Amino acid sequence: MSGNGSLPLQGCFKNKTHVYNKTDERSSILKSYPAGRILKYGAYDSNWFIATVYIKGKKHTGYTKHSDV
C-alpha cells in the first residue's frame, strides 16, 4: 500500500539526512537534518517515509529513506 502515510512514526536520524521533494535521491533537497535529530513521519513504501517539513513557515511534503532513520 504505497503512499498511505497514515502511521504516525517517530525516529532519530543515524547520520545527516536529507528530506527530498520526490522519492529519488537525485531530486531537490527540501531540508537537511543533523544526526540525532528526531522527525515525525509516516509509511510511504518499502524504501521511503513521507514527512512534512516547514520552510519559511510554508508546509511541504517530502520523503526520506528508510535506511537514514
Residue, then its C-alpha position, 0 to 999 in steps of 0.5 A: m500500500s504505497g503512499n498511505g502515510s497514515l502511521p504516525l512514526q517517530g525516529c532519530f536520524k543515524n547520520k545527516t539526512h536529507v528530506y527530498n521533494k520526490t522519492d529519488e535521491r537525485s531530486s531537490i533537497l527540501k531540508s537537511y537534518p543533523a544526526g540525532r535529530i528526531l522527525k515525525y513521519g509516516a509509511y510511504d513504501s518499502n524504501w521511503f517515509i513521507a514527512t512534512v517539513y516547514i520552510k519559511g513557515k510554508k508546509h511541504t511534503g517530502y520523503t526520506k529513506h528508510s535506511d537514514v532513520 
